[in-house]
Amino acid sequence: MQITIKNRYTDAIIYTTNAPDLKSAVEQAVKEGVNLSGADLYEANLSGANLSGSNLYLAYLSGANLSGANLSGADLSGADLSRADLSRANLSGANLSGADLSRAYLSGADLYEANLSRANLSGANLSRANLSGADLYEANLSGSNLYLADLSRANLSGANLSRANLSGANLSGANLSGANLYLANLSGANLSGSNLSGADLSGADLSRAYLFGANLSGADLSGAKGINKNLCTPLQMLFDQPGKIRAYKLVTSASTGPHYPSITYE
């Protein structure tokens, strides 16, 4: 069967071949190094396809089935992936900057160190996705589902996470400076060592959230609920003391530090 792939903007033919189905044709094009930028692949069934390293810049993949597909290192910048099924897809190291992933299904997807800067992920399902080290600078994640997602070391500075579900998510070491977390659900999230300076956490749910070592300078916590001082910087509990604040140092019976025994405290 002859398969033709056209440009979404000009209707010009990008690639044509004889193949049993569209998935096989796209895989063959990628294997041959064909530039598929701007390709019209609307609602295409590409489940499990090997598209590693492909050039799909500005491609039209809205509603496409890419579940389990290998898109590692692919260029999907500016692509339309709205409503696409990317569950369990490998997008590690992929360039998705400025891409439209609104309402996309990315549950269990691997987005390790992917570039998602300024991408639209509003309403997307990213539950249990691996976004460790990903660049989500100024990305729109409003109303998204990030339940149990791994966002450790991710760059989320300036990102819109309003009303997002981040319950149980791993945000340790993440950069959330200036992020919008208005009414976000962060219950049980790990925010240890994260940078939340200048972030909007108004109305956010921080119950059982682990904030040890987090930077909350200039953050808006008005109306936030569930903040547990014992899961924050340990020195916060000293503010409960009446009168002068007294600091304490854990020492052994010999007045030496438990980690540096050569130092004696008096």
C-alpha positions in Angstrom: 0.0 0.0 0.0 1.3 3.4 -0.9 1.7 5.8 2.1 2.2 9.5 1.6 3.1 11.9 4.4 2.4 15.6 3.7 3.3 18.9 5.2 0.5 20.2 7.4 1.0 23.8 6.2 1.7 23.5 2.5 0.2 20.1 1.7 3.5 19.3 -0.1 4.6 15.7 -0.1 7.4 15.0 2.4 7.7 11.3 2.0 6.0 8.5 0.0 6.7 4.8 0.2 5.0 1.4 -0.1 4.3 0.0 3.4 1.7 -2.1 5.2 0.6 0.8 7.4 1.4 4.4 8.3 3.5 3.4 11.4 5.8 1.3 9.2 6.1 4.2 6.7 7.0 6.7 9.4 9.6 4.3 10.9 11.1 3.8 7.5 11.3 7.6 6.9 13.0 8.1 10.2 15.4 5.2 9.5 16.3 6.9 6.2 16.9 10.2 8.0 14.0 12.0 6.3 13.1 15.4 7.8 9.5 15.1 9.0 9.2 18.7 10.3 5.7 19.9 9.8 4.4 16.4 9.0 0.6 15.9 9.2 0.2 12.8 11.4 -3.1 13.8 12.9 -4.5 10.9 15.0 -1.9 8.5 13.6 -1.5 5.1 15.2 2.2 5.1 16.0 2.0 2.9 19.1 5.4 1.3 19.9 7.1 3.0 16.9 10.8 3.6 17.0 11.2 7.3 16.2 14.4 7.9 18.2 16.3 10.9 17.0 13.6 11.9 14.5 12.9 15.5 13.4 9.3 16.2 14.0 9.6 19.9 14.5 6.1 21.6 14.2 4.6 18.2 13.4 0.8 17.7 13.7 0.3 14.8 16.1 -2.8 15.8 17.8 -4.8 12.8 19.0 -2.0 10.4 17.9 -1.4 7.1 19.6 2.3 7.1 20.6 1.9 4.8 23.6 5.2 3.0 24.2 6.9 4.7 21.3 10.6 5.5 21.4 11.1 9.2 20.9 14.3 9.6 22.7 16.4 12.5 21.5 13.6 13.5 19.0 13.0 17.1 18.0 9.3 17.8 18.8 9.7 21.5 19.4 6.6 23.4 18.5 4.7 20.2 17.7 1.0 19.8 18.3 0.6 16.8 20.6 -2.6 17.8 22.2 -4.7 14.9 23.3 -2.0 12.5 22.2 -1.5 9.2 24.0 2.2 9.1 25.1 1.8 6.7 28.0 5.0 4.8 28.7 6.7 6.5 25.8 10.4 7.1 25.9 11.0 10.9 25.5 14.3 11.1 27.4 16.4 13.9 26.1 13.7 14.9 23.6 13.2 18.6 22.6 9.6 19.5 23.3 10.1 23.2 23.8 7.0 25.2 22.9 5.1 22.0 22.1 1.4 21.8 22.7 0.8 18.8 25.0 -2.5 20.1 26.4 -4.7 17.2 27.7 -2.1 14.7 26.5 -1.8 11.3 28.3 1.8 10.9 29.5 1.3 8.5 32.4 4.5 6.5 33.1 6.3 8.3 30.3 10.1 8.8 30.5 10.9 12.5 30.1 14.3 12.3 31.8 16.2 15.6 31.0 13.7 16.5 28.2 13.4 20.1 27.1 9.8 21.2 27.9 10.5 24.9 28.3 7.4 27.0 27.6 5.5 23.9 26.6 1.7 23.7 27.1 0.9 20.8 29.4 -2.3 22.2 30.8 -4.7 19.4 31.8 -2.1 16.7 30.9 -1.8 13.4 32.8 1.8 13.0 33.9 1.1 10.6 36.8 4.1 8.5 37.6 6.1 10.1 34.8 9.9 10.5 35.0 10.7 14.2 34.6 13.9 14.1 36.6 16.3 16.8 35.4 13.8 18.0 32.8 13.7 21.7 31.7 10.1 23.0 32.3 11.0 26.7 32.4 7.8 28.8 32.1 5.9 25.7 31.1 2.1 25.7 31.5 1.1 22.8 33.8 -2.1 24.3 35.1 -4.6 21.6 36.1 -2.2 18.8 35.2 -1.9 15.5 37.0 1.6 14.9 38.4 0.7 12.3 41.0 3.8 10.4 42.1 5.8 12.0 39.2 9.6 12.3 39.6 10.5 15.9 39.2 13.8 15.8 41.1 16.3 18.4 39.9 13.8 19.6 37.3 13.8 23.3 36.3 10.3 24.6 37.0 11.2 28.3 37.4 8.3 30.5 36.3 6.1 27.5 35.5 2.4 27.6 35.9 1.3 24.8 38.2 -1.9 26.3 39.5 -4.4 23.7 40.6 -2.0 20.9 39.6 -2.0 17.6 41.4 1.5 17.0 42.7 0.5 14.7 45.6 3.3 12.3 46.4 5.6 13.8 43.7 9.3 13.9 44.1 10.5 17.6 43.7 13.7 17.2 45.7 16.3 19.7 44.4 13.9 21.2 41.9 14.0 24.8 40.9 10.5 26.3 41.5 11.5 29.9 41.9 8.7 32.2 40.8 6.5 29.3 40.0 2.7 29.6 40.3 1.4 26.9 42.7 -1.9 28.5 43.5 -4.3 25.9 44.9 -1.8 23.2 43.9 -2.1 19.8 45.7 1.4 19.1 47.2 0.2 16.7 49.9 2.9 14.2 50.6 5.3 15.7 48.1 9.1 15.6 48.6 10.3 19.3 48.3 13.6 18.8 50.2 16.3 21.1 49.0 14.0 22.7 46.4 14.1 26.4 45.5 10.7 27.9 46.1 11.8 31.5 46.4 9.2 33.9 45.2 6.8 31.1 44.4 3.0 31.6 44.8 1.8 28.9 47.2 -1.3 30.6 48.2 -4.1 28.2 49.0 -1.8 25.2 48.3 -2.2 21.9 50.2 1.2 21.1 51.8 -0.1 18.5 54.3 2.6 15.9 54.9 4.9 17.6 52.4 8.6 17.3 53.2 10.3 20.7 53.1 13.6 20.1 54.8 16.2 22.5 53.4 13.7 24.1 51.0 14.2 27.8 50.1 10.9 29.6 50.8 12.2 33.2 50.8 9.7 35.6 49.4 7.2 32.8 48.8 3.5 33.6 49.2 2.0 31.1 51.6 -1.2 32.9 52.3 -4.1 30.4 52.8 -1.7 27.5 52.4 -2.7 24.5 54.6 -1.0 21.6 56.2 2.5 23.1 56.8 4.3 20.9 59.3 7.2 22.7 61.0 8.8 19.3 61.8 9.0 18.5 58.1 10.6 21.9 57.3 13.9 23.4 58.3 14.5 22.1 61.8 15.4 25.5 63.2 11.8 26.6 62.6 10.7 24.9 65.8 12.9 27.3 67.8 10.4 30.2 67.1 8.0 28.5 69.5 10.3 29.2 72.5 9.3 32.1 74.8 12.0 34.8 75.3 15.4 34.5 73.8 15.9 31.7 71.2 18.1 28.9 72.4 20.0 26.8 69.9 21.2 23.3 70.8 24.0 21.1 69.5 23.9 17.3 69.6 27.1 16.0 71.3 28.4 12.8 72.8 29.0 12.2 76.5 32.5 13.5 75.9 31.2 16.8 74.4 32.4 15.9 71.0 30.5 16.1 67.7 29.0 12.8 66.6 30.3 13.3 63.0 33.6 15.2 63.8 34.9 13.8 67.1 38.0 15.9 66.9 35.9 19.0 67.7 35.0 19.5 71.4 32.1 21.7 72.4 32.0 23.6 75.7 
